[in-house]
């Protein structure tokens, strides 16, 4: 079986993706790809201390992937179903409190 250049490139890209996914610490370039934002935006965010990062030598910026995941999960937006569930639970709690106050 003959392996073509296209096959080799596909295999290399697959291996690169797997290595990237396995990394715990990311460079600025890798973090910008991971977060799908531009390098300049990410750099501005580090300057403004809006995103957790590390500068072990005072110059090169690194990011811990788990901290980026936590950062991305800030300020969740609830679905309408979740909002309705919260409202129903709140109203049930109010009804229960009214019943207990009447006793």
ABEGO torsion letter per residue (X at the ends): XBBBAAAAAAAAAAAAAAAAAABABBBAAAAAAAAGBBAAAAAAAAAAGABBBBBAAGABBBBBAAAAAAAAABGBBBBAAAAAAAAAAAAAAAAAAAAAAAX
